[in-house]
Amino acid sequence: MGEFNPSALMNLGSSLGDESEVVRAGEDELRRIAGAEVRRKCAALKLASRIVGMAAAGREGVDDADVLRSMEVLVTRMNALRKTAIEAIGVQRDSQDYTAAFNAATGASMDVLTEEWKWLRASGEAKPFTVETLGKLLDMAVGHGPMYLPDDDSGDLKTVRRLCVMEAAPKVWGLVNMFDYYQPQREPMVARLLRAVSEQAEAHAGLLYSDASPTFGIRAIVQRMYGVSTGLMCEVYKEVAARDVARLRSMPELDRSVYLMGIEQTGLKYEHIIQRHREVLDRTLETTKLILEAQEPQRSLEHSYGT
């Protein structure tokens, strides 16, 4: 190590002045850093709450050993699901979308774990959502679905779409677990419902942006519309499925048995769910337009005061 040289400190103060770009950070940069830290803490809190919740269910008290065992099992499973999800999306570690993909895959994996645990507690049957299933569903739902975004858009918009479908997949899988309409295979049904979510989200998002819209604005609209479409699919499915189950239960037992034997190979039709979902989303868009139109006079008034 060299000797201490006091003259090396001569210009230290000048490098820390107000004009120094080394130590200054813009407001956008500070918000980005703060936002990332907040998201990291929220994700950790969400994972911790689920781990403790699963360990505590059905017990009067929870000791450290229960929490650690639960954490080990859940984190191992979550890592496997997340790795497969990121690979299925096709985002590389050096991509600018990797952080978004990682966070979305983490959330989707936690939803899968919750769904599996819920059914294990309720019926003793885990109804596992395999890591292979996630990749297959993405290919089935995204590979054969529509893409309304312009062809010259950057590839990250396609990544956004795959992320949105991935986040919707565990929720739709949970709906089919609840009542699968006696389908011989669940995966095609889940994929069909995911395509319906995607089709309507893309179609309605396309009505809310123009060719002049910036890419980040299109991304925000597409992401939000996928969330709306997924949420409405969940509500519509539960409502319609409840009516269909009630109708089956109202049938005489012998008639119901004969009827179900007749659809054993094909399952019950569920296209009416997709139709209902489409109708509800159309009404949602109409309501959105009414709200925007109602706000326009107020915005014009505020603008006139501002000028």
SERO-4910 file (N, C-alpha, C, O; in steps of 0.05 Angstrom, whole numbers):
BEGIN
 pado doro    nc1    nc2    nc3   cac1   cac2   cac3    cc1    cc2    cc3    oc1    oc2    oc3
  Met    A     17    -24      0      0      0      0     18     25      0     37     26     15
  Gly    A     11     45    -17     27     69    -19     23     87      5      4     84     21
  Glu    A     41    107      9     38    125     31     15    144     27      7    150      4
  Phe    A      4    154     49    -18    173     48     -8    199     37     12    210     46
  Asn    A    -22    210     17    -15    235      3    -37    255      8    -57    253     -6
  Pro    A    -33    275     26    -54    294     31    -62    311      7    -85    320      6
  Ser    A    -44    314    -13    -51    330    -36    -73    317    -53    -86    331    -69
  Ala    A    -77    291    -49    -98    277    -64   -126    287    -56   -145    282    -70
  Leu    A   -128    300    -32   -154    309    -23   -159    338    -31   -180    349    -25
  Met    A   -141    350    -46   -144    378    -52   -169    383    -68   -183    403    -63
  Asn    A   -176    367    -88   -199    372   -105   -223    356    -98   -242    354   -113
  Leu    A   -223    344    -74   -246    327    -67   -271    344    -64   -293    336    -72
  Gly    A   -269    368    -51   -292    384    -47   -305    393    -73   -330    394    -75
  Ser    A   -289    399    -94   -300    408   -119   -316    386   -133   -335    392   -147
  Ser    A   -308    361   -128   -323    339   -141   -350    334   -128   -366    319   -139
  Leu    A   -354    347   -105   -380    343    -92   -397    368    -93   -417    370    -78
  Gly    A   -391    386   -111   -406    411   -113   -433    406   -126   -439    384   -136
  Asp    A   -449    427   -127   -476    425   -138   -476    418   -168   -494    406   -178
  Glu    A   -454    427   -181   -453    423   -210   -443    395   -217   -443    388   -241
  Ser    A   -435    380   -198   -424    353   -204   -446    334   -213   -466    331   -199
  Glu    A   -442    321   -236   -461    302   -246   -457    274   -233   -474    257   -235
  Val    A   -434    271   -219   -428    246   -207   -447    240   -184   -456    217   -181
  Val    A   -453    260   -168   -469    255   -144   -498    264   -147   -515    258   -129
  Arg    A   -505    277   -169   -532    286   -172   -549    265   -185   -540    250   -203
  Ala    A   -574    263   -176   -593    244   -188   -619    259   -193   -629    272   -176
  Gly    A   -629    255   -217   -653    269   -224   -677    257   -209   -676    236   -197
  Glu    A   -699    273   -210   -723    263   -195   -733    237   -206   -742    220   -191
  Asp    A   -732    234   -233   -741    209   -245   -724    185   -236   -735    164   -230
  Glu    A   -698    190   -234   -681    168   -224   -686    161   -195   -687    138   -188
  Leu    A   -690    181   -179   -697    176   -151   -723    162   -148   -725    143   -132
  Arg    A   -743    169   -164   -769    155   -163   -766    127   -172   -778    108   -161
  Arg    A   -749    122   -193   -745     95   -202   -732     77   -181   -741     55   -176
  Ile    A   -712     88   -168   -698     73   -147   -717     68   -124   -718     45   -114
  Ala    A   -731     89   -115   -750     85    -93   -772     66   -100   -780     49    -84
  Gly    A   -782     68   -125   -803     50   -134   -795     21   -134   -809      4   -126
  Ala    A   -770     16   -144   -760    -11   -145   -757    -22   -117   -763    -46   -112
  Glu    A   -748     -6    -98   -744    -15    -71   -771    -21    -58   -774    -40    -43
  Val    A   -791     -4    -63   -817     -8    -52   -829    -34    -63   -841    -50    -48
  Arg    A   -826    -38    -89   -837    -63   -101   -823    -88    -90   -836   -108    -85
  Arg    A   -797    -85    -85   -782   -108    -74   -792   -115    -46   -796   -138    -39
  Lys    A   -797    -94    -29   -807    -99     -2   -836   -110     -3   -843   -127     13
  Cys    A   -852   -100    -21   -880   -109    -23   -880   -139    -32   -896   -154    -22
  Ala    A   -863   -146    -51   -861   -174    -60   -853   -192    -37   -863   -214    -34
  Ala    A   -833   -183    -22   -824   -199      1   -846   -202     22   -849   -224     34
  Leu    A   -861   -180     27   -882   -181     46   -904   -200     37   -916   -215     53
  Lys    A   -911   -200     11   -931   -217      0   -923   -246      3   -939   -263     11
  Leu    A   -898   -252     -4   -888   -280     -2   -888   -289     27   -897   -311     34
  Ala    A   -879   -271     45   -878   -279     74   -906   -284     85   -910   -302    101
  Ser    A   -926   -267     77   -953   -271     87   -965   -297     78   -979   -310     93
  Arg    A   -959   -305     53   -969   -331     44   -956   -354     57   -968   -374     64
  Ile    A   -930   -352     61   -915   -374     75   -926   -378    103   -932   -400    111
  Val    A   -928   -356    118   -938   -358    145   -967   -367    146   -975   -382    163
  Gly    A   -983   -356    127  -1011   -364    126  -1014   -394    121  -1031   -406    133
  Met    A   -999   -405    102  -1001   -433     97   -991   -450    120  -1002   -472    126
  Ala    A   -970   -440    133   -960   -455    156   -979   -454    180   -980   -473    196
  Ala    A   -994   -432    182  -1011   -428    206  -1039   -440    202  -1053   -444    222
  Ala    A  -1047   -446    178  -1074   -455    173  -1080   -481    189  -1066   -501    187
  Gly    A  -1102   -480    204  -1111   -504    218  -1096   -509    244  -1099   -530    256
  Arg    A  -1079   -490    252  -1063   -494    277  -1068   -471    295  -1073   -448    287
  Glu    A  -1065   -477    321  -1069   -455    341  -1045   -437    342  -1047   -413    348
  Gly    A  -1022   -448    338   -997   -432    339   -978   -441    318   -980   -462    306
  Val    A   -959   -423    312   -939   -429    291   -912   -425    303   -905   -404    314
  Asp    A   -896   -446    301   -868   -444    311   -849   -439    288   -857   -442    264
  Asp    A   -825   -433    294   -805   -427    273   -800   -450    254   -797   -446    230
  Ala    A   -801   -474    265   -796   -498    248   -817   -501    227   -811   -508    204
  Asp    A   -843   -495    234   -864   -497    214   -860   -476    192   -864   -483    168
  Val    A   -853   -452    200   -849   -431    180   -826   -438    161   -828   -434    137
  Leu    A   -804   -448    173   -780   -455    157   -786   -478    137   -778   -477    114
  Arg    A   -801   -498    147   -808   -520    130   -826   -510    107   -822   -518     84
  Ser    A   -845   -494    114   -863   -483     93   -848   -466     73   -853   -468     49
  Met    A   -830   -450     83   -814   -432     66   -797   -448     47   -795   -442     23
  Glu    A   -784   -469     56   -767   -486     39   -782   -498     16   -774   -498     -7
  Val    A   -806   -510     23   -822   -523      3   -833   -503    -18   -831   -507    -42
  Leu    A   -843   -480     -8   -855   -461    -26   -835   -447    -43   -840   -443    -67
  Val    A   -813   -439    -32   -792   -425    -47   -781   -443    -69   -776   -434    -91
  Thr    A   -776   -468    -62   -766   -487    -82   -785   -490   -105   -777   -490   -129
  Arg    A   -811   -493    -98   -831   -497   -119   -834   -471   -135   -837   -472   -160
  Met    A   -834   -448   -122   -837   -423   -135   -814   -418   -155   -818   -408   -177
  Asn    A   -790   -424   -147   -767   -421   -164   -769   -437   -189   -762   -428   -211
  Ala    A   -779   -462   -186   -782   -480   -210   -803   -468   -229   -799   -468   -253
  Leu    A   -825   -460   -218   -846   -448   -235   -837   -422   -248   -842   -418   -272
  Arg    A   -824   -406   -233   -815   -380   -244   -794   -384   -266   -795   -370   -286
  Lys    A   -776   -403   -262   -756   -408   -283   -769   -417   -309   -762   -408   -331
  Thr    A   -788   -435   -307   -802   -445   -330   -818   -422   -344   -818   -420   -368
  Ala    A   -831   -405   -327   -847   -383   -338   -829   -364   -354   -837   -355   -376
  Ile    A   -807   -356   -343   -789   -338   -356   -778   -349   -382   -776   -336   -402
  Glu    A   -772   -375   -382   -762   -388   -406   -784   -389   -427   -779   -386   -451
  Ala    A   -809   -394   -418   -831   -396   -437   -837   -369   -450   -844   -367   -473
  Ile    A   -833   -347   -434   -837   -320   -445   -816   -313   -465   -820   -297   -483
  Gly    A   -792   -324   -460   -770   -319   -479   -754   -294   -473   -742   -282   -492
  Val    A   -753   -285   -448   -739   -261   -441   -711   -269   -430   -709   -285   -412
  Gln    A   -690   -257   -441   -663   -263   -432   -656   -245   -409   -668   -224   -404
  Arg    A   -636   -254   -393   -628   -239   -369   -618   -211   -375   -622   -193   -359
  Asp    A   -606   -207   -399   -596   -181   -406   -617   -163   -419   -610   -141   -428
  Ser    A   -642   -172   -422   -662   -157   -434   -672   -135   -415   -672   -138   -391
  Gln    A   -681   -113   -427   -692    -91   -410   -719    -99   -397   -728    -86   -378
  Asp    A   -731   -120   -408   -756   -130   -397   -753   -152   -377   -773   -163   -367
  Tyr    A   -728   -159   -370   -724   -182   -352   -735   -176   -325   -747   -194   -313
  Thr    A   -732   -152   -314   -742   -146   -287   -772   -149   -287   -784   -160   -268
  Ala    A   -786   -138   -307   -815   -140   -308   -823   -169   -311   -843   -177   -298
  Ala    A   -809   -184   -327   -815   -213   -330   -811   -228   -304   -827   -245   -297
  Phe    A   -789   -222   -291   -783   -235   -265   -805   -229   -245   -814   -248   -231
  Asn    A   -813   -204   -242   -834   -197   -223   -861   -210   -230   -875   -219   -212
  Ala    A   -868   -209   -256   -893   -221   -264   -893   -251   -260   -913   -262   -251
  Ala    A   -871   -264   -266   -869   -293   -263   -870   -300   -233   -881   -321   -226
  Thr    A   -859   -283   -216   -860   -288   -187   -889   -287   -177   -898   -304   -163
  Gly    A   -903   -266   -186   -931   -263   -178   -948   -286   -188   -965   -297   -173
  Ala    A   -944   -294   -213   -960   -316   -224   -953   -343   -209   -971   -359   -204
  Ser    A   -928   -347   -203   -920   -371   -189   -932   -372   -161   -941   -393   -152
  Met    A   -934   -349   -148   -946   -348   -121   -976   -354   -123   -988   -366   -105
  Asp    A   -989   -345   -145  -1017   -351   -149  -1022   -381   -153  -1041   -392   -143
  Val    A  -1003   -393   -168  -1005   -422   -172  -1002   -437   -146  -1018   -455   -140
  Leu    A   -983   -429   -129   -979   -442   -103  -1004   -439    -86  -1012   -458    -73
  Thr    A  -1016   -416    -86  -1040   -411    -70  -1063   -429    -80  -1077   -440    -63
  Glu    A  -1066   -431   -106  -1087   -447   -117  -1084   -477   -110  -1103   -490   -102
  Glu    A  -1059   -486   -112  -1054   -514   -105  -1059   -519    -75  -1072   -539    -68
  Trp    A  -1050   -501    -59  -1053   -504    -30  -1083   -503    -23  -1091   -518     -5
  Lys    A  -1098   -485    -35  -1126   -483    -29  -1141   -509    -34  -1157   -517    -18
  Trp    A  -1136   -521    -57  -1150   -546    -64  -1140   -569    -47  -1156   -587    -40
  Leu    A  -1115   -568    -39  -1105   -589    -21  -1119   -588      6  -1125   -608     18
  Arg    A  -1123   -563     15  -1136   -560     41  -1166   -566     39  -1178   -578     58
  Ala    A  -1178   -559     16  -1207   -562     14  -1216   -591      8  -1236   -600     19
  Ser    A  -1201   -605     -8  -1210   -632    -17  -1189   -654    -14  -1195   -677    -19
  Gly    A  -1165   -647     -5  -1144   -667     -2  -1131   -673    -29  -1113   -690    -30
  Glu    A  -1139   -659    -50  -1128   -663    -77  -1114   -637    -85  -1126   -616    -87
  Ala    A  -1088   -639    -91  -1072   -615    -97  -1079   -603   -123  -1076   -578   -126
  Lys    A  -1088   -618   -143  -1093   -608   -170  -1069   -592   -180  -1071   -568   -185
  Pro    A  -1046   -605   -182  -1021   -591   -188  -1021   -577   -215  -1032   -587   -234
  Phe    A  -1009   -554   -215  -1005   -539   -240   -976   -543   -247   -958   -528   -237
  Thr    A   -970   -562   -264   -942   -569   -270   -927   -547   -285   -940   -530   -298
  Val    A   -901   -547   -282   -885   -527   -296   -887   -531   -326   -886   -511   -341
  Glu    A   -892   -555   -335   -896   -560   -364   -922   -548   -373   -924   -537   -396
  Thr    A   -942   -549   -356   -968   -538   -363   -967   -508   -369   -979   -499   -388
  Leu    A   -952   -493   -353   -950   -465   -357   -939   -458   -385   -950   -441   -399
  Gly    A   -917   -471   -392   -905   -466   -418   -924   -474   -441   -926   -460   -461
  Lys    A   -938   -496   -437   -956   -505   -458   -980   -486   -461   -988   -480   -483
  Leu    A   -990   -477   -438  -1013   -458   -440  -1005   -432   -453  -1021   -421   -469
  Leu    A   -981   -422   -448   -972   -398   -461   -971   -401   -491   -979   -384   -506
  Asp    A   -960   -424   -500   -958   -429   -528   -986   -432   -541   -991   -422   -563
  Met    A  -1004   -446   -527  -1031   -450   -537  -1047   -424   -538  -1061   -419   -558
  Ala    A  -1044   -408   -517  -1060   -384   -515  -1048   -361   -532  -1063   -346   -545
  Val    A  -1022   -358   -532  -1009   -336   -546  -1003   -343   -575  -1006   -326   -592
  Gly    A   -995   -367   -579   -986   -375   -606  -1009   -375   -626  -1004   -370   -650
  His    A  -1033   -380   -617  -1056   -381   -635  -1076   -357   -631  -1098   -357   -642
  Gly    A  -1068   -338   -615  -1085   -316   -609  -1080   -293   -628  -1062   -294   -644
  Pro    A  -1096   -271   -626  -1092   -248   -644  -1070   -230   -634  -1062   -231   -611
  Met    A  -1060   -214   -652  -1041   -193   -644  -1050   -168   -659  -1044   -165   -683
  Tyr    A  -1063   -150   -645  -1073   -126   -657  -1053   -103   -658  -1058    -83   -670
  Leu    A  -1031   -107   -644  -1011    -86   -644   -997    -84   -671   -994   -105   -685
  Pro    A   -990    -60   -680   -977    -57   -706   -952    -74   -709   -938    -80   -690
  Asp    A   -947    -83   -734   -925   -101   -739   -898    -88   -734   -878   -101   -728
  Asp    A   -897    -61   -737   -871    -48   -734   -865    -40   -705   -846    -26   -699
  Asp    A   -882    -49   -686   -877    -43   -658   -853    -59   -649   -847    -80   -660
  Ser    A   -840    -49   -628   -816    -63   -618   -825    -89   -604   -848    -92   -596
  Gly    A   -806   -107   -602   -813   -134   -592   -822   -133   -563   -835   -152   -554
  Asp    A   -816   -112   -548   -823   -112   -520   -853   -112   -516   -863   -121   -495
  Leu    A   -869   -103   -536   -898   -104   -534   -908   -132   -535   -927   -139   -522
  Lys    A   -895   -149   -551   -902   -177   -552   -895   -190   -525   -910   -208   -516
  Thr    A   -873   -182   -513   -866   -192   -487   -887   -184   -466   -894   -201   -449
  Val    A   -896   -160   -467   -917   -151   -449   -942   -169   -452   -954   -176   -432
  Arg    A   -949   -175   -476   -973   -192   -481   -969   -220   -468   -987   -230   -455
  Arg    A   -946   -231   -471   -941   -258   -460   -941   -257   -429   -950   -275   -416
  Leu    A   -930   -235   -418   -931   -231   -389   -959   -229   -379   -966   -241   -359
  Cys    A   -976   -215   -394  -1004   -212   -386  -1019   -238   -386  -1034   -245   -368
  Val    A  -1014   -254   -407  -1027   -280   -409  -1017   -299   -386  -1032   -314   -375
  Met    A   -991   -297   -381   -980   -313   -359   -992   -307   -332   -998   -324   -316
  Glu    A   -996   -281   -327  -1008   -273   -302  -1037   -281   -300  -1047   -286   -278
  Ala    A  -1051   -283   -323  -1079   -292   -323  -1082   -322   -320  -1102   -331   -310
  Ala    A  -1061   -337   -328  -1064   -366   -329  -1071   -379   -302  -1089   -396   -302
  Pro    A  -1058   -373   -280  -1065   -385   -255  -1094   -379   -246  -1107   -396   -235
  Lys    A  -1103   -355   -252  -1131   -348   -245  -1151   -364   -261  -1171   -374   -250
  Val    A  -1146   -367   -287  -1165   -382   -303  -1163   -412   -296  -1183   -426   -296
  Trp    A  -1139   -421   -290  -1136   -449   -281  -1152   -454   -256  -1164   -475   -253
  Gly    A  -1153   -435   -238  -1168   -437   -214  -1198   -439   -219  -1213   -453   -206
  Leu    A  -1207   -424   -240  -1236   -425   -247  -1243   -453   -257  -1264   -464   -250
  Val    A  -1226   -465   -274  -1231   -491   -285  -1229   -512   -263  -1244   -532   -264
  Asn    A  -1212   -508   -243  -1211   -526   -220  -1237   -526   -205  -1246   -547   -195
  Met    A  -1250   -503   -204  -1275   -500   -189  -1297   -516   -203  -1312   -530   -189
  Phe    A  -1299   -514   -229  -1319   -530   -244  -1308   -531   -273  -1307   -511   -287
  Asp    A  -1302   -555   -282  -1289   -559   -308  -1308   -566   -330  -1299   -574   -352
  Tyr    A  -1334   -564   -325  -1354   -571   -346  -1350   -599   -357  -1357   -604   -380
  Tyr    A  -1339   -616   -340  -1335   -645   -347  -1319   -648   -373  -1322   -667   -388
  Gln    A  -1300   -629   -377  -1283   -632   -400  -1263   -655   -396  -1252   -658   -375
  Pro    A  -1259   -671   -417  -1240   -694   -415  -1212   -685   -408  -1197   -699   -394
  Gln    A  -1203   -661   -418  -1177   -650   -412  -1181   -620   -405  -1196   -606   -419
  Arg    A  -1167   -612   -384  -1171   -584   -375  -1154   -564   -390  -1162   -541   -394
  Glu    A  -1130   -572   -399  -1112   -554   -412  -1124   -540   -436  -1122   -515   -438
  Pro    A  -1137   -554   -455  -1149   -540   -477  -1171   -520   -469  -1174   -499   -481
  Met    A  -1185   -526   -448  -1206   -508   -438  -1193   -483   -426  -1202   -461   -432
  Val    A  -1173   -487   -410  -1159   -464   -399  -1147   -446   -421  -1149   -422   -420
  Ala    A  -1135   -459   -441  -1123   -444   -463  -1145   -429   -479  -1140   -406   -487
  Arg    A  -1168   -441   -483  -1189   -428   -497  -1199   -403   -482  -1204   -382   -494
  Leu    A  -1202   -406   -456  -1210   -383   -440  -1189   -361   -439  -1196   -337   -440
  Leu    A  -1164   -369   -439  -1142   -349   -440  -1142   -335   -466  -1137   -311   -467
  Arg    A  -1148   -349   -488  -1149   -336   -514  -1172   -316   -514  -1170   -294   -526
  Ala    A  -1194   -323   -502  -1217   -304   -500  -1209   -279   -485  -1216   -257   -493
  Val    A  -1195   -283   -463  -1185   -260   -447  -1167   -243   -465  -1170   -218   -465
  Ser    A  -1149   -256   -479  -1130   -242   -496  -1144   -227   -519  -1138   -204   -525
  Glu    A  -1162   -241   -532  -1176   -229   -556  -1191   -204   -548  -1188   -183   -561
  Gln    A  -1206   -205   -526  -1221   -182   -518  -1203   -160   -507  -1209   -136   -512
  Ala    A  -1182   -167   -493  -1164   -147   -482  -1151   -132   -505  -1149   -107   -505
  Glu    A  -1141   -146   -525  -1128   -134   -548  -1147   -117   -564  -1141    -94   -572
  Ala    A  -1171   -128   -569  -1190   -113   -585  -1198    -87   -572  -1200    -66   -585
  His    A  -1204    -88   -546  -1213    -64   -532  -1190    -44   -527  -1194    -20   -527
  Ala    A  -1166    -55   -522  -1143    -37   -519  -1137    -22   -545  -1130      1   -544
  Gly    A  -1141    -36   -567  -1136    -23   -593  -1155      1   -598  -1149     18   -615
  Leu    A  -1177      2   -585  -1196     24   -588  -1188     48   -571  -1200     70   -574
  Leu    A  -1169     44   -553  -1162     66   -534  -1136     79   -540  -1128     98   -527
  Tyr    A  -1121     70   -561  -1097     84   -568  -1097     87   -599  -1112     74   -613
  Ser    A  -1080    105   -608  -1078    111   -637  -1050    105   -647  -1033     98   -631
  Asp    A  -1046    109   -673  -1020    105   -684   -999    125   -673   -975    120   -673
  Ala    A  -1010    148   -663   -992    168   -652   -985    164   -623   -968    178   -612
  Ser    A   -997    144   -611   -992    139   -582   -964    129   -578   -954    113   -594
  Pro    A   -950    138   -557   -923    129   -551   -924     99   -542   -944     90   -532
  Thr    A   -902     86   -546   -900     58   -539   -907     53   -510   -921     34   -503
  Phe    A   -896     70   -492   -901     65   -463   -931     69   -457   -941     55   -439
  Gly    A   -944     86   -472   -973     90   -468   -989     65   -477  -1008     57   -464
  Ile    A   -981     54   -499   -994     30   -509   -990      7   -490  -1008     -8   -484
  Arg    A   -965      5   -480   -960    -17   -460   -978    -14   -436   -989    -34   -427
  Ala    A   -981     10   -426   -997     15   -402  -1027      7   -407  -1040     -5   -390
  Ile    A  -1036     15   -431  -1064      9   -438  -1069    -21   -441  -1088    -32   -431
  Val    A  -1050    -34   -455  -1052    -63   -459  -1052    -78   -432  -1068    -96   -427
  Gln    A  -1033    -71   -415  -1031    -84   -389  -1056    -80   -373  -1066    -99   -361
  Arg    A  -1066    -56   -372  -1090    -50   -356  -1114    -66   -368  -1131    -76   -353
  Met    A  -1116    -67   -394  -1139    -80   -406  -1138   -110   -402  -1159   -123   -399
  Tyr    A  -1115   -121   -402  -1112   -150   -395  -1122   -155   -367  -1135   -175   -362
  Gly    A  -1115   -137   -349  -1124   -141   -321  -1154   -139   -319  -1167   -155   -305
  Val    A  -1166   -120   -334  -1195   -117   -334  -1208   -142   -346  -1228   -152   -335
  Ser    A  -1198   -151   -368  -1209   -174   -382  -1207   -199   -365  -1226   -215   -364
  Thr    A  -1185   -203   -351  -1181   -226   -334  -1200   -225   -310  -1213   -245   -303
  Gly    A  -1202   -201   -298  -1220   -199   -275  -1249   -204   -282  -1264   -217   -267
  Leu    A  -1258   -193   -305  -1285   -198   -313  -1290   -227   -321  -1312   -237   -317
  Met    A  -1270   -240   -333  -1273   -268   -339  -1278   -284   -313  -1294   -303   -312
  Cys    A  -1263   -277   -292  -1267   -291   -266  -1295   -287   -256  -1308   -307   -247
  Glu    A  -1305   -263   -257  -1331   -257   -246  -1353   -270   -263  -1372   -282   -253
  Val    A  -1350   -268   -290  -1370   -280   -308  -1370   -311   -305  -1392   -323   -304
  Tyr    A  -1347   -323   -304  -1345   -352   -302  -1359   -362   -276  -1375   -381   -277
  Lys    A  -1354   -349   -254  -1366   -357   -229  -1396   -354   -229  -1411   -371   -219
  Glu    A  -1405   -332   -241  -1434   -327   -243  -1448   -348   -260  -1468   -360   -252
  Val    A  -1437   -352   -284  -1450   -371   -303  -1447   -400   -294  -1466   -415   -296
  Ala    A  -1424   -407   -283  -1420   -434   -274  -1438   -441   -251  -1449   -463   -249
  Ala    A  -1443   -421   -233  -1462   -426   -211  -1490   -432   -221  -1503   -450   -211
  Arg    A  -1498   -418   -242  -1525   -423   -253  -1526   -450   -267  -1545   -465   -264
  Asp    A  -1504   -458   -281  -1504   -483   -295  -1504   -507   -275  -1517   -527   -279
  Val    A  -1489   -504   -253  -1488   -525   -232  -1516   -527   -219  -1526   -549   -214
  Ala    A  -1528   -504   -214  -1555   -504   -202  -1575   -518   -220  -1593   -533   -210
  Arg    A  -1573   -514   -246  -1591   -526   -265  -1587   -557   -265  -1606   -572   -266
  Leu    A  -1562   -566   -264  -1556   -594   -263  -1567   -607   -237  -1579   -629   -238
  Arg    A  -1564   -593   -215  -1574   -603   -189  -1604   -604   -188  -1616   -621   -174
  Ser    A  -1617   -587   -204  -1647   -587   -203  -1659   -610   -219  -1683   -616   -217
  Met    A  -1643   -623   -236  -1653   -646   -252  -1657   -670   -234  -1642   -674   -215
  Pro    A  -1676   -687   -240  -1679   -713   -226  -1653   -729   -229  -1639   -728   -249
  Glu    A  -1646   -743   -208  -1620   -757   -207  -1616   -775   -231  -1594   -775   -243
  Leu    A  -1636   -791   -238  -1633   -809   -261  -1629   -794   -287  -1611   -801   -303
  Asp    A  -1644   -773   -291  -1641   -757   -315  -1614   -744   -317  -1601   -743   -338
  Arg    A  -1604   -734   -294  -1578   -722   -294  -1556   -742   -300  -1537   -736   -315
  Ser    A  -1558   -766   -289  -1538   -787   -295  -1538   -794   -324  -1516   -797   -336
  Val    A  -1561   -797   -336  -1563   -804   -365  -1551   -781   -381  -1537   -786   -401
  Tyr    A  -1557   -757   -374  -1548   -733   -389  -1517   -732   -388  -1504   -727   -408
  Leu    A  -1506   -735   -364  -1477   -733   -361  -1463   -756   -375  -1440   -752   -385
  Met    A  -1475   -779   -376  -1463   -801   -391  -1462   -794   -421  -1443   -802   -435
  Gly    A  -1481   -780   -431  -1482   -772   -459  -1461   -753   -467  -1453   -752   -490
  Ile    A  -1451   -737   -448  -1430   -717   -455  -1403   -725   -443  -1385   -708   -441
  Glu    A  -1400   -750   -436  -1375   -759   -423  -1351   -755   -440  -1330   -748   -430
  Gln    A  -1353   -758   -467  -1331   -756   -485  -1324   -727   -493  -1302   -720   -499
  Thr    A  -1345   -711   -493  -1341   -683   -502  -1342   -662   -480  -1331   -640   -484
  Gly    A  -1355   -668   -458  -1359   -648   -437  -1381   -629   -444  -1392   -629   -466
  Leu    A  -1389   -613   -424  -1409   -593   -429  -1398   -569   -445  -1375   -563   -443
  Lys    A  -1416   -557   -460  -1407   -533   -475  -1404   -509   -456  -1419   -507   -437
  Tyr    A  -1385   -493   -462  -1380   -469   -445  -1376   -444   -461  -1367   -424   -451
  Glu    A  -1383   -445   -487  -1380   -421   -504  -1397   -398   -494  -1391   -375   -500
  His    A  -1419   -404   -480  -1436   -383   -470  -1421   -365   -449  -1428   -342   -446
  Ile    A  -1401   -377   -436  -1385   -361   -418  -1369   -340   -433  -1367   -317   -426
  Ile    A  -1357   -349   -455  -1341   -331   -472  -1358   -309   -484  -1350   -286   -485
  Gln    A  -1382   -317   -492  -1400   -297   -503  -1408   -276   -482  -1409   -252   -488
  Arg    A  -1414   -286   -458  -1421   -268   -436  -1398   -249   -429  -1402   -226   -424
  His    A  -1374   -260   -429  -1350   -244   -423  -1347   -222   -444  -1340   -199   -437
  Arg    A  -1352   -228   -469  -1350   -209   -491  -1371   -186   -487  -1365   -163   -490
  Glu    A  -1395   -194   -479  -1416   -174   -475  -1409   -155   -452  -1414   -131   -454
  Val    A  -1399   -167   -430  -1393   -150   -407  -1370   -131   -413  -1371   -108   -404
  Leu    A  -1350   -140   -428  -1328   -122   -435  -1337   -100   -454  -1328    -77   -451
  Asp    A  -1355   -107   -472  -1367    -86   -489  -1381    -64   -473  -1378    -40   -477
  Arg    A  -1396    -73   -453  -1410    -54   -436  -1390    -38   -419  -1394    -14   -414
  Thr    A  -1368    -51   -411  -1347    -37   -396  -1335    -15   -413  -1331      8   -403
  Leu    A  -1330    -20   -438  -1318      0   -455  -1338     23   -460  -1330     46   -460
  Glu    A  -1363     17   -463  -1383     38   -467  -1384     56   -442  -1386     80   -444
  Thr    A  -1383     43   -418  -1383     59   -393  -1358     76   -391  -1360     99   -382
  Thr    A  -1336     65   -400  -1311     80   -399  -1313    105   -416  -1304    127   -408
  Lys    A  -1324    102   -440  -1327    125   -458  -1346    146   -446  -1340    170   -448
  Leu    A  -1367    137   -432  -1385    156   -420  -1371    172   -398  -1375    196   -395
  Ile    A  -1355    158   -382  -1340    171   -360  -1321    192   -372  -1319    214   -362
  Leu    A  -1306    184   -393  -1287    203   -406  -1302    227   -417  -1292    250   -415
  Glu    A  -1325    222   -429  -1340    245   -440  -1350    263   -418  -1351    288   -422
  Ala    A  -1358    251   -396  -1368    267   -374  -1346    284   -361  -1351    306   -350
  Gln    A  -1321    274   -363  -1298    288   -351  -1288    310   -369  -1274    328   -360
  Glu    A  -1295    309   -395  -1283    328   -414  -1290    357   -408  -1272    374   -409
  Pro    A  -1315    364   -401  -1320    393   -394  -1304    402   -370  -1294    425   -370
  Gln    A  -1301    385   -350  -1285    392   -327  -1256    397   -334  -1243    416   -325
  Arg    A  -1245    380   -352  -1217    384   -361  -1214    409   -376  -1194    424   -373
  Ser    A  -1234    416   -393  -1232    441   -409  -1233    465   -390  -1219    485   -395
  Leu    A  -1250    463   -369  -1252    485   -350  -1226    489   -335  -1216    511   -331
  Glu    A  -1214    467   -326  -1188    468   -312  -1167    480   -330  -1150    495   -321
  His    A  -1167    472   -356  -1147    482   -374  -1150    512   -379  -1130    527   -380
  Ser    A  -1175    521   -380  -1179    550   -384  -1170    566   -361  -1159    588   -364
  Tyr    A  -1174    556   -336  -1164    569   -312  -1133    569   -312  -1120    588   -303
  Gly    A  -1122    547   -322  -1093    545   -321  -1079    564   -340  -1057    573   -335
  Thr    A  -1093    571   -361  -1082    590   -381  -1089    618   -373  -1080    637   -388
***
